[in-house]
């Protein structure tokens, strides 16, 4: 599964543009008053000015990087922004052995929980030093459903779009992953804190996701 375009909302359009363009040095199209686009090799991540939201939107998403570059990505990122401490690993680098992947996390100016993840099973190995040009795609996007209808909601999503659980992650009571190493929906109930934070309860905010799966282009709009 490959995410082609993801549209999220924010009340911090200008700070986000500066962060992703000038701090993380990603390729961005010129902004206007309503939105800007981050262009990775495979995914367009679009932030739009939030409308009619009482709360400030924030999300979880992850960027795939080369399989052998997590340590260099950590060194690169820590010179540019504060990284999140991961208590489970007593480190700033998470080692998800079941997923054969390692990650570093940070918060952007809008409070989005962002992640650089290196997935060994993709065997995406490069020799040159890590840079922003090695950000391949958005490979994870968090979806949030009401607690009282959590299971029914994600099961309907799977049925409607012919999706399957991530083979490396059995579904849990308050967490499931759908898709594969190239693209995953990370699904949690409302108010469950986004990993690795202890104080970032997931909220339900507008988003639109276009993705291809088995050569079929699909679009999801939530809520």
N, C-alpha and C positions, 0 to 999 in steps of 0.2 A: 504494500500500500504506500502510495506516495502523495504527500500533501503538495498541492500545486499552489493554492492561494488560501490564506487565512486572514479574515478580517476581525479585528478586535477594537474595542472602544477605550478611550482614555480621556481624562480631564487634564493631562499633562503633555499635550502634543509637542510643544516647543522643547521642554526638557528632555523628552524621549528622543526627539530628532537629534538634539545635540549629543546625547549619550551614545546612541548607536552610530552616528556618523563620525563624531570627533573623538570620542573616547574608545569605542570598540572598532572604529575604522571600517565599518561595513559599507557596502555600496548602497546608497539611498538615492531615490529619485527626488527631485526638488519638491519641497512641501508646498501646500497651499493652506488656506485658512481652515480646511476641513479634514485633511488627511496627509499622510506620507507613506511611502512604501520602502521596505527593506528588501533588497534583492539578494537572495543566496543563489547558489548554483541551480537548485531544483525548486525552490519555494519562494513565493512572494508573501511577505508578512506585512499587512497593511494595518496601520493604526488610524482610526477615525475619531474625530471629536465627538465625545459622548453627548447624547441628547436625552433629556427627560429622565435622567437617572438621579435618584437622591444620593446614592452612595457613589464613591469613586471606584470604577471598575479596576479589577486586577485579575490576572490569569496565571496559569502555569504553562510554560512551553520549554522545549529542549531543542538544541541545535546539534545535529550530527557533526562530528569532526573526525579526522583520520584515526584509524584504529590504534596507531602507535604514538599518538601525540597528546595524551592526557597530561603528562607531567609538564611538557612544554606549554600546553594551554594554560595550566595552572600558573606557571611562572609568568606567562604573558599577561594573564588576567589580573594577577595580584598587583601588577604595576599600574593598573588602570582603574580598578574598582575594588571594593571590599568583598571578600568571598565569605560564604556562609560556612560556619563550623558545623561539621556533621558528627554529632555526639555518638552515633552508633559505631563510627569508625575511628573516633578520636583523631580526626584528620579533616582537612579541607577537601580531600578526595574520597569519594565513595567507591567501594569495590563491590559491585553487585555480581557476585560469583555465579548465581543461577542464570543471570542474563549475559554473562561473559562480557561485562561492560564496566567502565569506570567513568565517574562524573565529577564535575565541579559546578557549584551553584552560586548565584549572586542575585541580588535584588536590583532592578532598574529604578529610575526615578518615579515611576508610577506604582511601585510596589509589586510588579510582576515577578514571580519566582522563575527565573531563567536558569538554564542549565546547558553546559557543553558536555556532550556524552560521546565517548569513544567506544565503539562496539566491535570487539575483536572478530566476531563471526562474519562481519562484512569484509574483512581482509582488505581494508582500504589503507594501504601503507604508503607513506611518502617519505622522501629523504630530506627535503629542505626544511629549515627551521619553521616552526609554527607561525602563522600570521592570519589575519582576518580572511584572507583568500581561501583558507582551509575550512571555512564554515560551509558545510555542504547543503544543508536543508533544515527545515523544521521537521524534526522526526517525532516529536510528541506534542500533543495539545491536551490540556486538561478539560474534561467535561464534568459539569456538576449538576446533579439532579436532587430534587427534594428528598429528604430522609424518608418520608412516609411512602414514597413511591420509587425508591432507588432501584430495586431489583427489576420491577416491571418496566421502568423507563429504559434501562440499558438493554434489557432483553428485547424490547420493541425496536430499539435502534439497530441491534444486531439482525433481527429478522427483516426489518425494512430494507436494509442495505447489504444483506447477505454477508455479514462479517463474522469473524471467528475470534475466540480468545487467543491471546498471545501464547504460543506454545511453551514459553519458558516461565509463565506466571499463572498458576492456578488461581481462579477467582476467589476472593476473600469476602467476608461479610460487608466490609466497607471500602473495598478497593478492587478494581479489576482493570486489566489492560487488554485492549482489543487491537489486533493487527499484527505487525511484524517489525523487524529491526529497522526497516526503512520508514515506517509510519505507524504510530501507536496513538490510540485514544486512551488517555489515563483518566479513569472514571471514578469519581468519589462522590459521597453524599454531601449535601450542603452542611457547612460548619466543621467538616473534618479538616484539620490543619494541613496545608500543603507541605509535603516533605521537602527539606529537612527542618522546616521551621516548627516552632511550638506554638506560635501566636499568629498564624496566618489562616484563619478559618476560611475555607473555600466558600465563595459566593456565586450566585447565579447571575451572570452578566451576558449581554448580547454578543453573539459571535456568528460568523458564517465561514464554513470550511468547504473548500472544493478539493476533492482528492480522486485519484485514480486507483482502482482495484480490479485486477484481472482484466485490464484494458477497458474498463468501464469508468466513465467520468461521473462522479456523484457529488451532490451538494447537500450539506446539512446546515440548517439555520436554527439556532437556539437563542433564548428559550422559545 
